[in-house]
Amino acid sequence: MLTLAELAGEASGCTRCPLAAGRTTVVFGAGDPSADLMFVGEGPGHDEDLQGEPFVGRSGKLLDRLLAEEMGLARDRVYITNTVKCRPPANRDPLPVEVATCRSYLEAQIELVDPRVIVTLGNFAARLLLDTTAGVSSLRGRSYPYRDRDTIAVVPTFHPSYVLRSGSGGEAMAGIRADLVRAKQHLAVAA
């Protein structure tokens, strides 16, 4: 199997789906390559596409703040990636074919990082990693084993952009905070 750096190099030249034509850069992933905690979002936005790093815009700033407040962790202690590695035009939702095309990269990232907890941010990541059509609203508040591996817990939660749209004092903010506490508890048990 390739190393994470080799896989990122391979992905940087990917042209397997139409998203490649509109990207500035492939946004592969960032953070600790041997992290116990991994975050998986939907896809890069404008800022991420320009900088080549996931979650660096407004959503990323919120995620960083919540990581510090709820988990006592800095961004460099976790690994962050997305279901698709190229920005969908106008920040639209990724199409099923685009998610399917990038799936092998995400699965390889999970194998290589080998986290103990994966926090899925939003519907696309939760549906893909839990192999379900259920939405994040009905999935969050619990944890699930990753595929047949009881050693990796999946904790679905809202995407930070949804929290920003919903208002900082609302139900979505309380939900994401509670889910991060759940992820922290899984990390403590697995330690």
Backbone as a printed PyTorch tensor [residue, N CA C, xyz], in Angstrom:
tensor([[[  0.8410,  -1.1870,   0.0000],
         [  0.0000,   0.0000,   0.0000],
         [  0.8830,   1.2460,   0.0000]],

        [[  0.4000,   2.2980,  -0.6410],
         [  1.1070,   3.5680,  -0.6960],
         [  1.1540,   4.2300,   0.6810]],

        [[  2.1000,   5.1280,   0.8780],
         [  2.0910,   5.9660,   2.0760],
         [  1.0750,   7.0870,   1.8540]],

        [[  0.7560,   7.8180,   2.9070],
         [ -0.1850,   8.9330,   2.7920],
         [  0.3630,   9.9880,   1.8240]],

        [[  1.6480,  10.2740,   1.9080],
         [  2.2710,  11.2590,   1.0060],
         [  2.2160,  10.7860,  -0.4440]],

        [[  2.4720,   9.5010,  -0.6820],
         [  2.4020,   8.9620,  -2.0430],
         [  0.9750,   9.0050,  -2.5760]],

        [[  0.0130,   8.6890,  -1.7090],
         [ -1.3940,   8.7390,  -2.1050],
         [ -1.8030,  10.1760,  -2.4440]],

        [[ -1.3390,  11.1340,  -1.6510],
         [ -1.6250,  12.5450,  -1.9250],
         [ -1.0170,  12.9600,  -3.2670]],

        [[  0.1690,  12.4840,  -3.5390],
         [  0.8050,  12.7700,  -4.8260],
         [  0.0230,  12.2000,  -5.9890]],

        [[ -0.4670,  10.9880,  -5.8200],
         [ -1.2960,  10.3630,  -6.8540],
         [ -2.5800,  11.1660,  -7.0670]],

        [[ -3.2140,  11.5540,  -5.9800],
         [ -4.4710,  12.3070,  -6.0650],
         [ -4.2650,  13.6710,  -6.7090]],

        [[ -3.0970,  14.2590,  -6.5290],
         [ -2.8510,  15.6140,  -7.0430],
         [ -2.9560,  15.6940,  -8.5600]],

        [[ -2.7950,  14.5640,  -9.2300],
         [ -2.9060,  14.5420, -10.6880],
         [ -4.1730,  13.8690, -11.1850]],

        [[ -5.1070,  13.6090, -10.2840],
         [ -6.3240,  12.8740, -10.6420],
         [ -7.1860,  13.6620, -11.6310]],

        [[ -7.6630,  12.9480, -12.6450],
         [ -8.6060,  13.5210, -13.6130],
         [ -9.7630,  12.5490, -13.8590]],

        [[-10.0760,  11.7260, -12.8570],
         [-11.0750,  10.6690, -13.0330],
         [-12.5150,  11.1570, -13.0850]],

        [[-12.7790,  12.4040, -12.6560],
         [-14.1520,  12.9050, -12.7350],
         [-14.1320,  14.3600, -13.1980]],

        [[-15.2820,  14.8990, -13.5700],
         [-15.3440,  16.2710, -14.0990],
         [-14.9010,  17.3610, -13.1190]],

        [[-14.8660,  17.0820, -11.8190],
         [-14.4380,  18.1120, -10.8630],
         [-13.0030,  18.5660, -11.1190]],

        [[-12.1840,  17.6970, -11.6940],
         [-10.7810,  18.0360, -11.9430],
         [-10.6480,  19.2500, -12.8550]],

        [[-11.5680,  19.4130, -13.7800],
         [-11.4790,  20.5020, -14.7530],
         [-11.6350,  21.8790, -14.1220]],

        [[-12.3560,  21.9720, -13.0040],
         [-12.6200,  23.2700, -12.4190],
         [-11.8300,  23.5970, -11.1670]],

        [[-10.9860,  22.7120, -10.7410],
         [-10.2720,  22.9380,  -9.4810],
         [ -9.0410,  23.8090,  -9.6840]],

        [[ -8.6400,  24.4630,  -8.6060],
         [ -7.3570,  25.1440,  -8.5670],
         [ -6.3100,  24.1610,  -8.0680]],

        [[ -6.6820,  23.4010,  -7.0340],
         [ -5.7730,  22.4150,  -6.4550],
         [ -6.5800,  21.2700,  -5.8520]],

        [[ -5.9810,  20.1210,  -5.7620],
         [ -6.5840,  18.9920,  -5.0530],
         [ -6.4100,  19.2530,  -3.5620]],

        [[ -7.5000,  19.1180,  -2.8220],
         [ -7.4660,  19.3230,  -1.3730],
         [ -7.5280,  17.9340,  -0.7500]],

        [[ -6.3690,  17.3440,  -0.5290],
         [ -6.2980,  15.9420,  -0.1270],
         [ -6.6160,  15.7300,   1.3400]],

        [[ -5.9370,  16.4180,   2.2020],
         [ -6.1140,  16.2360,   3.6380],
         [ -5.0110,  16.9710,   4.3690]],

        [[ -5.1830,  17.1380,   5.6710],
         [ -4.1800,  17.8530,   6.4590],
         [ -4.2270,  17.3760,   7.8990]],

        [[ -3.1010,  17.5300,   8.5720],
         [ -3.0420,  17.1970,   9.9850],
         [ -2.0860,  16.0720,  10.2800]],

        [[ -2.2740,  15.4860,  11.4330],
         [ -1.4210,  14.4170,  11.9380],
         [ -1.7210,  13.1170,  11.1890]],

        [[ -0.7610,  12.5760,  10.4430],
         [ -1.0050,  11.3630,   9.6660],
         [ -1.1850,  10.1000,  10.5110]],

        [[ -0.9720,  10.2070,  11.8120],
         [ -1.2260,   9.0550,  12.6830],
         [ -2.1950,   9.4430,  13.8060]],

        [[ -3.0860,  10.3640,  13.5050],
         [ -4.0390,  10.8730,  14.4940],
         [ -5.0330,   9.8060,  14.9280]],

        [[ -5.4380,   9.8840,  16.1790],
         [ -6.5010,   9.0090,  16.6810],
         [ -7.8770,   9.5160,  16.2680]],

        [[ -7.9600,  10.7850,  15.8830],
         [ -9.2240,  11.4250,  15.5310],
         [ -9.1460,  11.9690,  14.1190]],

        [[-10.1330,  11.5730,  13.3060],
         [-10.2000,  12.0170,  11.9170],
         [-11.5490,  12.6900,  11.6810]],

        [[-11.5270,  13.7810,  10.9300],
         [-12.7470,  14.4640,  10.5150],
         [-12.9000,  14.3000,   9.0140]],

        [[-14.1180,  13.9770,   8.5800],
         [-14.4030,  13.8380,   7.1590],
         [-15.5780,  14.7450,   6.8240]],

        [[-15.3210,  15.7130,   5.9580],
         [-16.3560,  16.6330,   5.5130],
         [-16.8700,  16.2660,   4.1340]],

        [[-17.4780,  17.2340,   3.4990],
         [-18.1360,  17.0170,   2.2080],
         [-17.1780,  17.2320,   1.0420]],

        [[-16.7160,  18.4560,   0.8840],
         [-15.8240,  18.7920,  -0.2180],
         [-15.2400,  20.1700,   0.0070]],

        [[-14.1630,  20.4900,  -0.6820],
         [-13.5250,  21.7840,  -0.5070],
         [-14.4170,  22.9300,  -0.9730]],

        [[-14.3210,  24.0500,  -0.2890],
         [-14.9730,  25.2750,  -0.7150],
         [-13.9660,  26.1710,  -1.4120]],

        [[-14.3450,  27.4070,  -1.6210],
         [-13.5080,  28.3660,  -2.3340],
         [-12.1360,  28.5470,  -1.6780]],

        [[-12.1350,  28.8370,  -0.3730],
         [-10.8630,  29.0710,   0.3300],
         [ -9.9820,  27.8260,   0.3240]],

        [[-10.6050,  26.6840,   0.5030],
         [ -9.8590,  25.4190,   0.5270],
         [ -9.2350,  25.1420,  -0.8370]],

        [[ -9.9860,  25.4030,  -1.9000],
         [ -9.4940,  25.1840,  -3.2570],
         [ -8.2730,  26.0720,  -3.5410]],

        [[ -8.2930,  27.2840,  -3.0360],
         [ -7.1690,  28.1980,  -3.2550],
         [ -5.9450,  27.8190,  -2.4250]],

        [[ -6.1910,  27.3890,  -1.1680],
         [ -5.0780,  27.1210,  -0.2530],
         [ -4.6120,  25.6640,  -0.2680]],

        [[ -5.4380,  24.7690,  -0.7970],
         [ -5.0530,  23.3620,  -0.8640],
         [ -5.1470,  22.6230,   0.4580]],

        [[ -5.9220,  23.1660,   1.3900],
         [ -6.0710,  22.5400,   2.7070],
         [ -7.5480,  22.5420,   3.1080]],

        [[ -8.0260,  21.4350,   3.6980],
         [ -9.4360,  21.3810,   4.0770],
         [ -9.7640,  22.2540,   5.2860]],

        [[-10.9720,  22.7880,   5.2860],
         [-11.5230,  23.5290,   6.4210],
         [-10.6340,  24.6970,   6.8650]],

        [[-10.3640,  25.6090,   5.9340],
         [ -9.6000,  26.8100,   6.2680],
         [-10.4450,  28.0750,   6.2040]],

        [[-11.6550,  27.9750,   5.6980],
         [-12.5580,  29.1320,   5.6180],
         [-13.3320,  29.3020,   6.9170]],

        [[-14.4950,  29.9150,   6.8250],
         [-15.3150,  30.1750,   8.0070],
         [-15.6760,  28.8810,   8.7420]],

        [[-16.0330,  27.8380,   7.9990],
         [-16.3630,  26.5580,   8.6290],
         [-15.1690,  25.9750,   9.3640]],

        [[-13.9930,  26.1280,   8.7740],
         [-12.7750,  25.6340,   9.4010],
         [-12.4420,  26.3770,  10.6820]],

        [[-12.6560,  27.6660,  10.6730],
         [-12.4040,  28.4610,  11.8890],
         [-13.3390,  28.0070,  13.0170]],

        [[-14.5970,  27.7350,  12.6720],
         [-15.5320,  27.2350,  13.6790],
         [-15.0960,  25.8510,  14.1650]],

        [[-14.7050,  24.9780,  13.2450],
         [-14.2480,  23.6430,  13.6360],
         [-13.0380,  23.7420,  14.5590]],

        [[-12.0890,  24.5960,  14.2360],
         [-10.9020,  24.7840,  15.0890],
         [-11.3050,  25.2410,  16.4880]],

        [[-12.2240,  26.1850,  16.5560],
         [-12.6780,  26.7040,  17.8520],
         [-13.3600,  25.6080,  18.6710]],

        [[-14.2330,  24.8390,  18.0260],
         [-14.9390,  23.7730,  18.7340],
         [-13.9940,  22.6550,  19.1620]],

        [[-13.0050,  22.3600,  18.3340],
         [-11.9800,  21.3710,  18.7080],
         [-11.2960,  21.7780,  20.0000]],

        [[-10.9270,  23.0410,  20.0890],
         [-10.2470,  23.5440,  21.2850],
         [-11.1900,  23.5560,  22.4870]],

        [[-12.3970,  24.0650,  22.3020],
         [-13.3240,  24.2250,  23.4190],
         [-13.8800,  22.9050,  23.9420]],

        [[-14.2400,  22.0050,  23.0590],
         [-14.9070,  20.7650,  23.4840],
         [-13.9580,  19.5860,  23.6770]],

        [[-12.8070,  19.6270,  22.9970],
         [-11.9180,  18.4730,  23.0460],
         [-10.5290,  18.8050,  23.5610]],

        [[-10.2170,  20.0920,  23.6980],
         [ -8.8940,  20.4890,  24.1420],
         [ -7.8090,  20.1460,  23.1450]],

        [[ -8.1640,  20.1370,  21.8600],
         [ -7.2090,  19.7520,  20.8210],
         [ -6.9780,  20.8800,  19.8310]],

        [[ -5.7600,  20.9590,  19.3310],
         [ -5.4270,  21.8610,  18.2410],
         [ -5.5730,  21.1000,  16.9290]],

        [[ -5.7600,  21.8180,  15.8700],
         [ -5.9630,  21.2450,  14.5370],
         [ -4.8450,  20.2790,  14.1280]],

        [[ -3.6170,  20.5620,  14.5190],
         [ -2.5020,  19.7110,  14.0990],
         [ -2.4660,  18.3550,  14.8120]],

        [[ -3.3780,  18.1400,  15.7540],
         [ -3.4380,  16.8560,  16.4770],
         [ -4.4570,  15.8930,  15.8700]],

        [[ -5.1990,  16.3570,  14.8500],
         [ -6.2130,  15.5290,  14.1860],
         [ -5.8960,  15.4700,  12.6980]],

        [[ -6.6120,  14.6110,  11.9890],
         [ -6.4860,  14.5530,  10.5330],
         [ -7.8220,  14.9530,   9.9360]],

        [[ -7.7940,  15.8440,   8.9430],
         [ -9.0190,  16.3780,   8.3450],
         [ -8.9900,  16.1530,   6.8350]],

        [[-10.0930,  15.6390,   6.3050],
         [-10.2170,  15.4220,   4.8670],
         [-11.6810,  15.5740,   4.4590]],

        [[-11.9760,  15.2860,   3.2060],
         [-13.3340,  15.3810,   2.6710],
         [-13.6630,  14.1520,   1.8340]],

        [[-14.9510,  13.9890,   1.5460],
         [-15.3660,  12.8670,   0.7020],
         [-14.8870,  13.0630,  -0.7300]],

        [[-14.9130,  14.3000,  -1.2280],
         [-14.3410,  14.6000,  -2.5450],
         [-13.1740,  15.5560,  -2.3510]],

        [[-12.1940,  15.4400,  -3.2070],
         [-10.9410,  16.1790,  -3.0310],
         [-10.8540,  17.4390,  -3.9010]],

        [[-11.8300,  17.6500,  -4.7750],
         [-11.8650,  18.8340,  -5.6250],
         [-13.1560,  19.5980,  -5.3630]],

        [[-13.0920,  20.9060,  -5.4960],
         [-14.2410,  21.7660,  -5.2090],
         [-15.3340,  21.6010,  -6.2640]],

        [[-16.5500,  21.2630,  -5.8190],
         [-17.6740,  21.2830,  -6.7590],
         [-17.9760,  22.7280,  -7.1700]],

        [[-18.3420,  22.9510,  -8.4380],
         [-18.6180,  24.3140,  -8.9140],
         [-19.6800,  25.0020,  -8.0660]],

        [[-19.4350,  26.2680,  -7.7600],
         [-20.3660,  27.0970,  -6.9900],
         [-20.7460,  26.4630,  -5.6450]],

        [[-19.8550,  25.6390,  -5.1080],
         [-20.0860,  24.9570,  -3.8260],
         [-21.3510,  24.1030,  -3.8180]],

        [[-21.7360,  23.5860,  -4.9750],
         [-22.8890,  22.6900,  -5.0190],
         [-22.5360,  21.3890,  -4.3180]],

        [[-23.5680,  20.5910,  -4.0260],
         [-23.3370,  19.2740,  -3.4410],
         [-22.5770,  18.4040,  -4.4290]],

        [[-21.6900,  17.5420,  -3.9360],
         [-21.0210,  16.6160,  -4.8550],
         [-22.0410,  15.6280,  -5.4360]],

        [[-21.8610,  15.2870,  -6.6850],
         [-22.7450,  14.3230,  -7.3380],
         [-22.3440,  12.9060,  -6.9360]],

        [[-23.2840,  11.9620,  -6.9800],
         [-22.9530,  10.5790,  -6.5980],
         [-21.7440,  10.0130,  -7.3320]],

        [[-21.6040,  10.3130,  -8.6180],
         [-20.4590,   9.7920,  -9.3690],
         [-19.1520,  10.3970,  -8.8610]],

        [[-19.1870,  11.6460,  -8.4170],
         [-17.9830,  12.2940,  -7.8890],
         [-17.5870,  11.6870,  -6.5440]],

        [[-18.5650,  11.4470,  -5.6960],
         [-18.2970,  10.8050,  -4.4000],
         [-17.7450,   9.3970,  -4.6380]],

        [[-18.3620,   8.6660,  -5.5450],
         [-17.9160,   7.2930,  -5.8390],
         [-16.4970,   7.2860,  -6.4050]],

        [[-16.1810,   8.2660,  -7.2310],
         [-14.8510,   8.3350,  -7.8400],
         [-13.7690,   8.5950,  -6.7970]],

        [[-14.0670,   9.4410,  -5.8230],
         [-13.0810,   9.7820,  -4.7780],
         [-13.0720,   8.7800,  -3.6200]],

        [[-14.0210,   7.8900,  -3.5770],
         [-14.1690,   6.9740,  -2.4500],
         [-12.8870,   6.1930,  -2.1520]],

        [[-12.2080,   5.7480,  -3.1900],
         [-10.9950,   4.9410,  -2.9620],
         [ -9.9180,   5.7550,  -2.2510]],

        [[ -9.8340,   7.0580,  -2.5420],
         [ -8.8650,   7.9070,  -1.8440],
         [ -9.2190,   8.0100,  -0.3580]],

        [[-10.4980,   8.2430,  -0.0730],
         [-10.9220,   8.3680,   1.3240],
         [-10.7010,   7.0620,   2.0800]],

        [[-11.0800,   5.9420,   1.4780],
         [-10.8950,   4.6540,   2.1590],
         [ -9.4200,   4.3730,   2.4220]],

        [[ -8.5630,   4.7380,   1.4800],
         [ -7.1210,   4.5470,   1.6870],
         [ -6.6140,   5.4780,   2.7910]],

        [[ -7.1220,   6.7100,   2.8430],
         [ -6.7280,   7.6240,   3.9220],
         [ -7.1050,   7.0360,   5.2780]],

        [[ -8.2990,   6.4870,   5.3840],
         [ -8.7350,   5.8960,   6.6540],
         [ -7.8240,   4.7330,   7.0310]],

        [[ -7.5000,   3.8900,   6.0780],
         [ -6.6070,   2.7560,   6.3540],
         [ -5.2270,   3.2300,   6.8050]],

        [[ -4.6950,   4.2490,   6.1410],
         [ -3.3460,   4.7130,   6.4450],
         [ -3.2660,   5.4860,   7.7580]],

        [[ -4.2430,   6.3500,   8.0270],
         [ -4.2500,   7.1060,   9.2800],
         [ -4.6210,   6.1730,  10.4320]],

        [[ -5.5560,   5.2730,  10.1870],
         [ -6.0310,   4.2980,  11.1770],
         [ -6.4800,   4.9670,  12.4790]],

        [[ -7.4490,   5.8910,  12.3620],
         [ -7.9220,   6.5860,  13.5600],
         [ -8.7590,   5.6690,  14.4490]],

        [[ -8.9560,   6.0820,  15.6740],
         [ -9.8620,   5.3470,  16.5700],
         [-11.2710,   5.9150,  16.4780]],

        [[-11.3730,   7.1880,  16.0940],
         [-12.6740,   7.8520,  15.9590],
         [-12.6790,   8.6660,  14.6680]],

        [[-13.7780,   8.5520,  13.9170],
         [-14.0140,   9.3790,  12.7370],
         [-15.2680,  10.2000,  13.0020]],

        [[-15.1360,  11.5140,  12.9370],
         [-16.2930,  12.4000,  13.0410],
         [-16.6720,  12.8020,  11.6240]],

        [[-17.8860,  12.4320,  11.2160],
         [-18.3640,  12.8260,   9.8940],
         [-19.0920,  14.1560,  10.0280]],

        [[-18.7850,  15.0730,   9.1320],
         [-19.3490,  16.4150,   9.1560],
         [-20.3480,  16.5550,   8.0100]],

        [[-21.6300,  16.4360,   8.3240],
         [-22.6730,  16.5880,   7.3180],
         [-23.1470,  15.2790,   6.7190]],

        [[-24.1390,  15.4090,   5.8390],
         [-24.8130,  14.2500,   5.2540],
         [-23.9230,  13.3720,   4.3930]],

        [[-23.1380,  13.9810,   3.5230],
         [-22.3930,  13.1810,   2.5430],
         [-21.4060,  12.2360,   3.1970]],

        [[-20.6440,  12.7330,   4.1440],
         [-19.6640,  11.8880,   4.8220],
         [-20.3540,  10.8120,   5.6530]],

        [[-21.4110,  11.1820,   6.3750],
         [-22.1230,  10.2010,   7.2040],
         [-22.7170,   9.0980,   6.3430]],

        [[-23.3740,   9.4790,   5.2760],
         [-24.0040,   8.4810,   4.3940],
         [-22.9710,   7.5540,   3.7700]],

        [[-21.8500,   8.1160,   3.3400],
         [-20.8210,   7.3030,   2.6960],
         [-20.1830,   6.3240,   3.6830]],

        [[-19.7670,   6.8150,   4.8320],
         [-19.0370,   5.9600,   5.7700],
         [-19.9410,   4.9920,   6.5220]],

        [[-21.2190,   5.3190,   6.6350],
         [-22.1410,   4.4100,   7.3230],
         [-22.9870,   3.6080,   6.3380]],

        [[-22.7690,   3.8440,   5.0490],
         [-23.4830,   3.1220,   4.0000],
         [-24.9940,   3.1530,   4.2480]],

        [[-25.5170,   4.3700,   4.3060],
         [-26.9270,   4.5710,   4.6030],
         [-27.4710,   5.7070,   3.7480]],

        [[-28.7710,   5.8020,   3.6710],
         [-29.4070,   6.9400,   3.0150],
         [-29.9910,   7.9020,   4.0520]],

        [[-29.8860,   7.5510,   5.3190],
         [-30.4030,   8.3990,   6.3910],
         [-29.6210,   9.7040,   6.4500]],

        [[-30.2800,  10.7470,   6.9000],
         [-29.6340,  12.0470,   7.0260],
         [-28.9390,  12.1910,   8.3630]],

        [[-28.0530,  13.1670,   8.4350],
         [-27.2610,  13.3690,   9.6440],
         [-28.1390,  13.7190,  10.8460]],

        [[-29.2540,  14.3960,  10.6210],
         [-30.1270,  14.7540,  11.7470],
         [-30.6340,  13.5250,  12.4800]],

        [[-30.9210,  12.4570,  11.7370],
         [-31.3960,  11.2300,  12.3880],
         [-30.2560,  10.3360,  12.8560]],

        [[-29.0550,  10.5210,  12.3180],
         [-27.9110,   9.6820,  12.6800],
         [-27.1340,  10.2190,  13.8850]],

        [[-27.0960,  11.5450,  14.0250],
         [-26.2450,  12.1350,  15.0630],
         [-26.8180,  11.8300,  16.4560]],

        [[-25.9680,  12.0060,  17.4540],
         [-26.3800,  11.7140,  18.8240],
         [-26.0080,  10.3040,  19.2500]],

        [[-25.4350,   9.5420,  18.3300],
         [-24.9910,   8.1670,  18.6060],
         [-23.6530,   7.9500,  17.9020]],

        [[-23.0490,   6.8170,  18.1830],
         [-21.8460,   6.4310,  17.4510],
         [-22.0750,   5.0580,  16.8440]],

        [[-21.3070,   4.7540,  15.8270],
         [-21.4690,   3.5300,  15.0480],
         [-20.0990,   2.9400,  14.7590]],

        [[-20.0140,   1.6270,  14.6030],
         [-18.7300,   1.0580,  14.1720],
         [-18.4930,   1.3700,  12.6940]],

        [[-17.2460,   1.5940,  12.3430],
         [-16.8970,   1.8090,  10.9390],
         [-16.8390,   0.4630,  10.2440]],

        [[-17.7910,   0.2530,   9.3670],
         [-17.9340,  -1.0050,   8.6280],
         [-17.9340,  -2.1690,   9.6180]],

        [[-17.0840,  -3.1150,   9.4480],
         [-17.0670,  -4.2650,  10.3720],
         [-15.9550,  -4.1300,  11.4050]],

        [[-15.4310,  -2.9240,  11.5620],
         [-14.3040,  -2.7000,  12.4660],
         [-14.7850,  -2.0210,  13.7360]],

        [[-14.9300,  -2.7780,  14.7820],
         [-15.3550,  -2.2140,  16.0630],
         [-14.2840,  -1.3290,  16.6910]],

        [[-13.0860,  -1.3360,  16.1340],
         [-11.9980,  -0.5330,  16.6900],
         [-12.0690,   0.9280,  16.2440]],

        [[-12.9360,   1.2360,  15.2750],
         [-13.1060,   2.6140,  14.8150],
         [-14.5590,   3.0170,  15.0120]],

        [[-14.7720,   4.0540,  15.8180],
         [-16.1270,   4.5750,  16.0400],
         [-16.3790,   5.7360,  15.0840]],

        [[-17.5490,   5.7490,  14.4730],
         [-17.9700,   6.8590,  13.6230],
         [-18.9890,   7.6820,  14.3970]],

        [[-18.7170,   8.9670,  14.5330],
         [-19.6080,   9.8850,  15.2420],
         [-20.1080,  10.9220,  14.2300]],

        [[-21.3400,  10.7680,  13.7460],
         [-21.8770,  11.7440,  12.7910],
         [-22.3020,  13.0340,  13.4880]],

        [[-22.0620,  14.1500,  12.8360],
         [-22.5380,  15.4380,  13.3590],
         [-22.8030,  16.3800,  12.1980]],

        [[-23.3200,  17.5390,  12.5450],
         [-23.6270,  18.5480,  11.5470],
         [-22.3510,  19.1190,  10.9370]],

        [[-22.4580,  19.5860,   9.7290],
         [-21.3430,  20.2820,   9.0850],
         [-21.2410,  21.6760,   9.7070]],

        [[-20.0250,  22.1620,   9.9510],
         [-19.8910,  23.5030,  10.5230],
         [-20.6020,  24.5930,   9.7100]],

        [[-20.6680,  24.4480,   8.3890],
         [-21.3660,  25.4640,   7.5890],
         [-22.8550,  25.4930,   7.9190]],

        [[-23.4300,  24.3470,   8.2290],
         [-24.8290,  24.2860,   8.6420],
         [-25.0070,  25.0110,   9.9810]],

        [[-24.0760,  24.7950,  10.8750],
         [-24.1210,  25.4640,  12.1790],
         [-24.0400,  26.9760,  11.9840]],

        [[-23.1590,  27.4370,  11.1050],
         [-23.0300,  28.8740,  10.8410],
         [-24.3230,  29.4510,  10.2640]],

        [[-24.9430,  28.7140,   9.3670],
         [-26.2090,  29.1800,   8.7870],
         [-27.3410,  29.1670,   9.8100]],

        [[-27.2570,  28.2780,  10.7880],
         [-28.3190,  28.1250,  11.7830],
         [-28.2050,  29.1010,  12.9400]],

        [[-27.0690,  29.7280,  13.0920],
         [-26.8550,  30.6570,  14.2110],
         [-26.0530,  29.9980,  15.3160]],

        [[-25.1810,  30.7540,  15.9140],
         [-24.2200,  30.1930,  16.8640],
         [-24.8290,  29.7400,  18.1900]],

        [[-26.0070,  30.2070,  18.5350],
         [-26.5780,  29.8110,  19.8220],
         [-27.6580,  28.7580,  19.6910]],

        [[-27.8450,  28.2160,  18.5100],
         [-28.9810,  27.3440,  18.2720],
         [-28.7540,  25.8780,  18.5490]],

        [[-29.7550,  25.1360,  18.1430],
         [-29.7840,  23.6910,  18.3320],
         [-28.6270,  22.9910,  17.6100]],

        [[-28.3040,  23.4730,  16.4110],
         [-27.2200,  22.8510,  15.6480],
         [-25.8840,  22.9870,  16.3850]],

        [[-25.6430,  24.1480,  16.9690],
         [-24.3960,  24.3550,  17.7170],
         [-24.3510,  23.4320,  18.9310]],

        [[-25.4650,  23.3290,  19.6380],
         [-25.5140,  22.4270,  20.7950],
         [-25.2860,  20.9810,  20.3530]],

        [[-25.8380,  20.6180,  19.2070],
         [-25.6750,  19.2580,  18.6920],
         [-24.2390,  18.9280,  18.3420]],

        [[-23.5720,  19.8270,  17.6300],
         [-22.1870,  19.5560,  17.2400],
         [-21.2880,  19.5090,  18.4750]],

        [[-21.5670,  20.3680,  19.4560],
         [-20.7800,  20.3410,  20.6950],
         [-20.9550,  18.9960,  21.4120]],

        [[-22.1870,  18.5330,  21.5140],
         [-22.4570,  17.2530,  22.1790],
         [-21.7860,  16.1010,  21.4380]],

        [[-21.7960,  16.1560,  20.1040],
         [-21.1720,  15.0850,  19.3230],
         [-19.6610,  15.0750,  19.4870]],

        [[-19.0530,  16.2420,  19.6060],
         [-17.6090,  16.2870,  19.8420],
         [-17.2640,  15.7550,  21.2290]],

        [[-18.1120,  16.0050,  22.2020],
         [-17.9140,  15.4150,  23.5320],
         [-18.0050,  13.8920,  23.4360]],

        [[-18.9560,  13.3870,  22.6490],
         [-19.0910,  11.9390,  22.4460],
         [-17.8120,  11.3680,  21.8160]],

        [[-17.2780,  12.0700,  20.8260],
         [-16.0340,  11.6270,  20.1880],
         [-14.8880,  11.6060,  21.1960]],

        [[-14.8230,  12.6310,  22.0390],
         [-13.7750,  12.7000,  23.0700],
         [-13.8980,  11.5280,  24.0370]],

        [[-15.1160,  11.1590,  24.3910],
         [-15.3410,  10.0140,  25.2890],
         [-14.8490,   8.7180,  24.6360]],

        [[-15.0920,   8.5570,  23.3510],
         [-14.5920,   7.3720,  22.6450],
         [-13.0690,   7.3260,  22.6520]],

        [[-12.4520,   8.4770,  22.4650],
         [-10.9920,   8.5240,  22.4930],
         [-10.4550,   8.1410,  23.8710]],

        [[-11.1270,   8.5880,  24.9210],
         [-10.6900,   8.2820,  26.2850],
         [-10.8190,   6.7990,  26.5920]],

        [[-11.9030,   6.1810,  26.1290],
         [-12.1240,   4.7470,  26.3620],
         [-11.1030,   3.9150,  25.5960]],

        [[-10.8050,   4.3500,  24.3820],
         [ -9.8870,   3.5870,  23.5380],
         [ -8.4250,   3.7680,  23.9340]],

        [[ -8.1350,   4.7540,  24.7850],
         [ -6.7430,   5.0430,  25.1610],
         [ -6.1400,   3.9690,  26.0320]]])
